[in-house]
Amino acid sequence: MVIRMAKAVVVGAGIGGLAAALALRSKGWGVEVYERAARLEKIGAGLAIAPNALRSLDVLGLGDRVRELAAFGEASAGVCRHDGTWLVKTDQEAAKARWGDVAVVLPRAGLLDTLADGLEPGTLRLGTEVTSVDSDRGTVSTAAGETEADLIVAADGVRSPIRTGLFPDHPGPVYAGETAWRLLLNDVPMRVGGIEYWGRAGVIATMPLAGDALYMYAAALAPAGERSDDERKVLLDKFGDWAHPLPELLASVEPESVLRNDVYHIATRLPAFHKGKVAILGDAAHAMTPHLGQGACQAIEDAVVLAHEVTHGDGLAGYTRARLPRTMKIVKDSHSTMKLALMRNRLAIAARDTAIRAMTRIAPRAGLNRFDPVFSWKPPASD
Ligand SMILES: Cc1cc2nc3c(=O)[nH]c(=O)nc-3n(C[C@H](O)[C@H](O)[C@H](O)COP(=O)(O)OP(=O)(O)OC[C@H]3O[C@@H](n4cnc5c(N)ncnc54)[C@H](O)[C@@H]3O)c2cc1C
């Protein structure tokens, strides 16, 4: 007798899709990943991977590889005012003591390569666009024809046509009101901490990478679609008089290397993260603003929980139960953090900064409390 291996088709080879493919394969599923782009999308500069996602990557056998790709400086980290005054200060030791691990920052391309290298040859089908999905029959259509699967994973990103097809009454992603810039600097001649600076209607951060490289991101309130021919100049106009070394670092950036994206999030929860044979995962299910650094981390969590539920747990209903409340709480908290960080009113900013400083004087680690439920998460026990 031939026992057929359960088959999954994953739509989308972003961080979520690749992690799902690895997690399902590790549970004995046959997996194919269909990605419409001709090569893996490695744009996005850097990425923070928090302890909760590192634990999930450990389940996939990739945690240590990812830790190796990251910088572990002793430089201080935390949140400052735009003038460089500390609001919340922390360090690697405090993070490790609290969450058992640190948040690492690495080039996005390094994470994508690490995930893709873990796939078995032939799994990843680049240049393969999925044109439709039948959730009841479990079929996926591409230009090459129709494929049947026991499980279809919609990891097709924030604009997910599969999500729209399954839940046509859901409003889909909405503009969060902010735009974000990302950039990578190589050969940075000075020592820089992992610091997020909060000022009037703007945030900018320096995140050291391995070697002398540096990842910077910034965000500001702006109308959707606003663009400039010179985004470096936009950054210098907004942040050029903030604390040292921000002006010097921004001045050294190649203008064409600045990546800008308007931020959309899924503000209204979906009825479920599954329908028929389809599971929705990553940004397709719960795109969020980047202020807790959790979008990709939650996609990686989704992947290990999905593989666990469809193999040993309660199937796709168990997946929705485990993932929907947690991720939507993080979507909401990320948006609240965005509103706190990007205040416009000077009096409100002064009150916010005074309150944060008073709180950290009384309880120096209190600023870290809000990360506890996010970072302390553990993957389902392996069998
Ligand atoms: C400024 C900024 C900073 C961020 N920083 C962090 C951070 O520090 N830490 C963190 O955890 N997260 C961060 N995020 C969030 C993170 O980038 C996303 O949550 C994550 O990349 C989502 O991955 P995904 O696989 O779900 O979706 P995507 O990366 O969007 O992948 C979807 C894939 O599906 C493919 N696709 C779409 N339609 C089809 C189709 N029909 N057929 C085949 N393929 C298809 C696309 O080509 C794409 O490759 C940040 C986001 C922003 C905007």
The ligand as an SDF file (V2000), in Angstrom:
LIG
                    3D

 53 58  0  0  0  0  0  0  0  0999 V2000
    9.2510   50.0760    7.6280 C   0  0  0  0  0  0  0  0  0  0  0  0
    9.0090   48.6690    8.0610 C   0  0  0  0  0  0  0  0  0  0  0  0
    9.8340   48.1020    9.0170 C   0  0  0  0  0  0  0  0  0  0  0  0
    9.5820   46.8140    9.4680 C   0  0  0  0  0  0  0  0  0  0  0  0
   10.4010   46.2870   10.4320 N   0  0  0  0  0  0  0  0  0  0  0  0
   10.1270   45.0620   10.9390 C   0  0  0  0  0  0  0  0  0  0  0  0
   10.9520   44.5000   11.9650 C   0  0  0  0  0  0  0  0  0  0  0  0
   11.9500   45.1090   12.3820 O   0  0  0  0  0  0  0  0  0  0  0  0
   10.6360   43.2620   12.4480 N   0  0  0  0  0  0  0  0  0  0  0  0
    9.5520   42.5640   11.9930 C   0  0  0  0  0  0  0  0  0  0  0  0
    9.2970   41.4570   12.4820 O   0  0  0  0  0  0  0  0  0  0  0  0
    8.7710   43.0570   10.9940 N   0  0  0  0  0  0  0  0  0  0  0  0
    9.0370   44.2840   10.4570 C   0  0  0  0  0  0  0  0  0  0  0  0
    8.2670   44.7790    9.4450 N   0  0  0  0  0  0  0  0  0  0  0  0
    7.1410   43.9690    8.9310 C   0  0  0  0  0  0  0  0  0  0  0  0
    7.6130   42.8820    7.9640 C   0  0  0  0  0  0  0  0  0  0  0  0
    8.3910   43.4540    6.9430 O   0  0  0  0  0  0  0  0  0  0  0  0
    6.4140   42.1690    7.3510 C   0  0  0  0  0  0  0  0  0  0  0  0
    5.4700   41.8700    8.3510 O   0  0  0  0  0  0  0  0  0  0  0  0
    6.8280   40.8480    6.6910 C   0  0  0  0  0  0  0  0  0  0  0  0
    7.8390   41.0620    5.7540 O   0  0  0  0  0  0  0  0  0  0  0  0
    5.6160   40.1860    6.0330 C   0  0  0  0  0  0  0  0  0  0  0  0
    6.0140   38.9900    5.4130 O   0  0  0  0  0  0  0  0  0  0  0  0
    4.9660   38.1300    4.5840 P   0  0  0  0  0  0  0  0  0  0  0  0
    5.7110   36.9210    4.1410 O   0  0  0  0  0  0  0  0  0  0  0  0
    3.7130   37.9520    5.3430 O   0  0  0  0  0  0  0  0  0  0  0  0
    4.5660   39.0490    3.3390 O   0  0  0  0  0  0  0  0  0  0  0  0
    5.4370   39.6060    2.1170 P   0  0  0  0  0  0  0  0  0  0  0  0
    6.8490   39.8380    2.5130 O   0  0  0  0  0  0  0  0  0  0  0  0
    4.6790   40.7640    1.5630 O   0  0  0  0  0  0  0  0  0  0  0  0
    5.4430   38.4230    1.0610 O   0  0  0  0  0  0  0  0  0  0  0  0
    4.3470   38.1510    0.2210 C   0  0  0  0  0  0  0  0  0  0  0  0
    4.8760   37.4340   -1.0190 C   0  0  0  0  0  0  0  0  0  0  0  0
    3.7670   36.9250   -1.7590 O   0  0  0  0  0  0  0  0  0  0  0  0
    4.0480   37.0890   -3.1230 C   0  0  0  0  0  0  0  0  0  0  0  0
    2.7670   37.0440   -3.8350 N   0  0  0  0  0  0  0  0  0  0  0  0
    1.7320   37.9180   -3.7320 C   0  0  0  0  0  0  0  0  0  0  0  0
    0.7100   37.5390   -4.5140 N   0  0  0  0  0  0  0  0  0  0  0  0
    1.0990   36.3880   -5.1240 C   0  0  0  0  0  0  0  0  0  0  0  0
    0.4630   35.5010   -6.0580 C   0  0  0  0  0  0  0  0  0  0  0  0
   -0.7660   35.7380   -6.5080 N   0  0  0  0  0  0  0  0  0  0  0  0
    1.1530   34.4120   -6.4750 N   0  0  0  0  0  0  0  0  0  0  0  0
    2.4060   34.1540   -6.0120 C   0  0  0  0  0  0  0  0  0  0  0  0
    3.0510   34.9720   -5.1400 N   0  0  0  0  0  0  0  0  0  0  0  0
    2.4070   36.0680   -4.6930 C   0  0  0  0  0  0  0  0  0  0  0  0
    4.7550   38.4470   -3.1880 C   0  0  0  0  0  0  0  0  0  0  0  0
    5.4870   38.6050   -4.3870 O   0  0  0  0  0  0  0  0  0  0  0  0
    5.6460   38.3740   -1.9470 C   0  0  0  0  0  0  0  0  0  0  0  0
    6.9100   37.8260   -2.2290 O   0  0  0  0  0  0  0  0  0  0  0  0
    8.4990   46.0620    8.9560 C   0  0  0  0  0  0  0  0  0  0  0  0
    7.6890   46.6210    7.9540 C   0  0  0  0  0  0  0  0  0  0  0  0
    7.9270   47.9160    7.5190 C   0  0  0  0  0  0  0  0  0  0  0  0
    7.0370   48.5100    6.4620 C   0  0  0  0  0  0  0  0  0  0  0  0
  1  2  1  0
  2  3  1  0
  2 52  2  0
  3  4  2  0
  4  5  1  0
  4 50  1  0
  5  6  2  0
  6  7  1  0
  6 13  1  0
  7  8  2  0
  7  9  1  0
  9 10  1  0
 10 11  2  0
 10 12  1  0
 12 13  2  0
 13 14  1  0
 14 15  1  0
 14 50  1  0
 15 16  1  0
 16 17  1  0
 16 18  1  0
 18 19  1  0
 18 20  1  0
 20 21  1  0
 20 22  1  0
 22 23  1  0
 23 24  1  0
 24 25  2  0
 24 26  1  0
 24 27  1  0
 27 28  1  0
 28 29  2  0
 28 30  1  0
 28 31  1  0
 31 32  1  0
 32 33  1  0
 33 34  1  0
 33 48  1  0
 34 35  1  0
 35 36  1  0
 35 46  1  0
 36 37  1  0
 36 45  1  0
 37 38  2  0
 38 39  1  0
 39 40  1  0
 39 45  2  0
 40 41  1  0
 40 42  2  0
 42 43  1  0
 43 44  2  0
 44 45  1  0
 46 47  1  0
 46 48  1  0
 48 49  1  0
 50 51  2  0
 51 52  1  0
 52 53  1  0
M  END
$$$$
